[in-house]
Amino acid sequence: MKKLILTLVAAFALMGGAHANEEGIAWDKAPNKTNDVASLQNGAKLFVNYCLNCHSAAFMRYNRLQDIGITEQQIKDNLLFTTEKVGETMKANIDPRQAKEWFGANPPDLTLVARSRAGHGGTGADYLYTYLRTFYRDDTKATGWNNLAFPSVAMPHVMWELQGDRRPVYEKMSAHGHETEVFKGWEQVTPGKMTPLQFDEAVGDLVNYLQWMAEPAQNTRVRVGVWVLLFLLMSVVFTWRLNASYWKDVK
């Protein structure tokens, strides 16, 4: 009986590993810091420097960054690379025809990516946090890069100088004559400009900004919702006492 249980456990582990290899690895939990202004500002800087070269945020205007504490002058001095007007939307630097020729398709707009990428593995932020941290060298791909969360993705690792080169480490497992490889972790091949912890924090800031950009009013919505619920709770108490007072003399 014990041997049967161990065999079943090994089989389920292999099935889980094979499933992860086919559809990417399990998503890591993204830090939720949409109220952290410093994180949002750093994320906005990373977005403009590393994402806006190819990806647009066509439903986001530069002057909306004032909502996270960046002044109009700071926007003009540090973040305006594709236009001269802070009221313009965030358009990509790349020519769409060149993008299609280089990558096989135009890079998608990122305004709502943190909401649209939610799935059974977690939130859209979880997916992005995992995706941006799981690139590795793959000479068989046109860009020279591959990704564990999105296998055979056409996008190169634009932040590789910060993270350095890493390679995934797998462990072979077998049961019932079938053998598969299960992802176990990473091996750093060459160091980047940041330590692994610093890079994870930077990606967390970028994902935090993408979350905010997908719904800039989300924090206001939550605050208003809390006050509305408190108001309704107080109204229930007053209504209950008024009802009791009204009917106390009625037999």
Secondary structure, 3 states (H helix, E strand, C coil): CHHHHHHHHHHHHHHHHHHHHHHCCCCCCCCCCCCCHHHHHHHHHHHHHHHCCCCCEEEEEHHHHHHHCCCHHHHHHHCCCCCCCCCCEECCCCCHHHHHHHHCCCCCCCCCHHHHCCECCECHHHHHHHHCCCEEECCCCCCCEEECCCCCCCCCCCCHHHHEEEEEEEEEEEECCEEEEEEEEEEEEEECCCCHHHHHHHHHHHHHHHHHHHCCCHHHHHHHHHHHHHHHHHHHHHHHHHHHHHHCCCC
